[in-house]
Each structure stands twice: as C-alpha cells, then as structure tokens.
Amino acid sequence: MLIQSKKCHPQSLPIRAYKEQILYGVDTNSTLIILAETGSGKTTQIPQYLIEAGYGGDERVLVSLPRKMAAISIAQRVSDENGTELGQDIGYRVRFESKGE
C-alpha cells in the first residue's frame, strides 16, 4: 500500500484563521502562549507571520525545537514555502552543525 504525503498549503492550516489575533497578542503582551493541535501550523507559520509583520528587522526570528531532525525538517519546510534555498534566508543551528548565517 502506497501512502502519499499530502502537500499542505499554508493558507489551509488552522492557525491561519488566528493570524491577526496572534499578531495583536504579540503587539500587546510581553509573553504569548499559543496552544493548538499538532499540525495546525504553529511552528512553520507563526515565525513567517512575525517576519511579514516586520518583527526582527535586521535581526532574526528564532524557533527553538527539542530535536535535531525536527529543527532541520522545519527549516527545510519553511525555506521551501518561501521559495528560498535552505541556508539563504532560513537556516538552522544544532550543536556543531548549521546551515545559514
């Protein structure tokens, strides 16, 4: 039995419906905790929302993940969604390995 992965479109992720509320929450709070189900787009979409809204400027928006493979695969996915090469604008750093600046 062949199981094909379903290519997910960022606009179809559940977190998209809360984009404006998330950005408002970031603007008006020093700490924001977002709870949502696995696969809702928290890790891949929220950093992109922050960058689009001008957070980070010349600095970086950082995502912390507990496992090496998660960090690498998320960086690759976000890079793909943005149409950039991994390491160009989006990268990762895990212990002694890094891709990007």
LOVO-627209 format. One record per residue (C-alpha): residue number from 0; x, y, z. Coordinates in nm, 3 decimals, padded with zeros to 5 digits. Each point is the difference from the previous one (the first is absolute). Layout:
<sites>
[site NUM [X Y Z]]
...
</sites>
This chain:
<sites>
[site 0 [00.000 00.000 00.000]]
[site 1 [00.146 00.336 -00.105]]
[site 2 [-00.071 00.297 00.224]]
[site 3 [00.065 00.332 -00.166]]
[site 4 [00.077 00.299 00.211]]
[site 5 [-00.254 00.276 -00.031]]
[site 6 [00.168 00.328 -00.093]]
[site 7 [-00.138 00.256 00.241]]
[site 8 [-00.075 00.354 -00.108]]
[site 9 [00.074 00.260 00.271]]
[site 10 [-00.334 00.178 -00.055]]
[site 11 [-00.187 -00.321 00.078]]
[site 12 [00.163 -00.056 00.339]]
[site 13 [-00.226 00.061 00.303]]
[site 14 [00.237 00.261 00.151]]
[site 15 [-00.065 00.231 -00.299]]
[site 16 [-00.344 00.092 00.137]]
[site 17 [00.174 00.152 00.304]]
[site 18 [00.279 00.193 -00.175]]
[site 19 [-00.129 00.347 00.092]]
[site 20 [-00.075 -00.104 00.358]]
[site 21 [00.351 -00.143 00.036]]
[site 22 [00.162 00.318 -00.132]]
[site 23 [-00.220 00.212 00.228]]
[site 24 [00.097 -00.223 00.293]]
[site 25 [00.369 00.047 -00.078]]
[site 26 [-00.048 00.378 -00.025]]
[site 27 [-00.184 00.032 00.330]]
[site 28 [00.170 -00.258 00.224]]
[site 29 [00.352 -00.067 00.117]]
[site 30 [-00.069 -00.377 -00.002]]
[site 31 [-00.242 -00.191 -00.218]]
[site 32 [-00.079 -00.370 00.034]]
[site 33 [-00.171 -00.163 -00.295]]
[site 34 [-00.160 -00.339 00.044]]
[site 35 [-00.117 -00.189 -00.307]]
[site 36 [-00.010 -00.353 -00.129]]
[site 37 [00.294 -00.170 -00.167]]
[site 38 [00.004 00.084 -00.369]]
[site 39 [-00.186 00.328 00.038]]
[site 40 [00.293 00.207 -00.132]]
[site 41 [00.137 00.151 00.322]]
[site 42 [00.366 -00.075 -00.070]]
[site 43 [00.009 00.071 -00.372]]
[site 44 [-00.246 00.288 -00.036]]
[site 45 [00.032 00.223 00.308]]
[site 46 [00.366 00.088 -00.065]]
[site 47 [-00.095 00.094 -00.356]]
[site 48 [-00.287 00.218 00.128]]
[site 49 [00.245 00.180 00.228]]
[site 50 [00.248 00.060 -00.281]]
[site 51 [-00.276 00.124 -00.235]]
[site 52 [-00.117 00.239 00.274]]
[site 53 [00.350 00.147 00.030]]
[site 54 [00.115 -00.166 00.321]]
[site 55 [00.366 -00.076 00.000]]
[site 56 [00.097 00.276 -00.243]]
[site 57 [00.366 -00.062 -00.067]]
[site 58 [00.001 -00.251 00.282]]
[site 59 [-00.138 -00.353 -00.008]]
[site 60 [-00.314 -00.178 00.105]]
[site 61 [00.109 -00.315 00.181]]
[site 62 [-00.188 -00.325 00.053]]
[site 63 [00.122 -00.241 00.266]]
[site 64 [-00.070 -00.370 -00.048]]
[site 65 [00.096 -00.289 00.227]]
[site 66 [00.133 -00.240 -00.265]]
[site 67 [00.261 00.030 -00.275]]
[site 68 [-00.211 -00.159 -00.273]]
[site 69 [-00.295 00.225 00.086]]
[site 70 [00.218 00.311 -00.032]]
[site 71 [00.140 -00.106 -00.335]]
[site 72 [-00.332 -00.111 -00.151]]
[site 73 [-00.188 00.310 00.119]]
[site 74 [00.273 00.228 -00.138]]
[site 75 [-00.019 -00.185 -00.334]]
[site 76 [-00.380 00.024 -00.012]]
[site 77 [-00.009 00.373 00.079]]
[site 78 [00.275 00.060 -00.254]]
[site 79 [-00.199 -00.193 -00.263]]
[site 80 [-00.318 00.196 00.082]]
[site 81 [00.192 00.325 -00.045]]
[site 82 [00.161 -00.110 -00.325]]
[site 83 [00.352 00.043 00.131]]
[site 84 [00.293 -00.235 00.026]]
[site 85 [00.060 -00.140 00.349]]
[site 86 [00.275 00.207 00.158]]
[site 87 [-00.070 00.311 -00.205]]
[site 88 [-00.267 00.178 00.208]]
[site 89 [-00.112 -00.291 00.213]]
[site 90 [00.238 -00.234 00.174]]
[site 91 [00.058 -00.203 00.312]]
[site 92 [00.263 -00.053 00.266]]
[site 93 [00.026 -00.325 00.194]]
[site 94 [00.299 -00.045 00.230]]
[site 95 [00.300 -00.005 -00.236]]
[site 96 [-00.195 -00.004 -00.326]]
[site 97 [-00.160 00.298 -00.171]]
[site 98 [-00.143 00.109 -00.330]]
[site 99 [-00.016 00.375 -00.053]]
[site 100 [00.159 00.297 00.170]]
</sites>
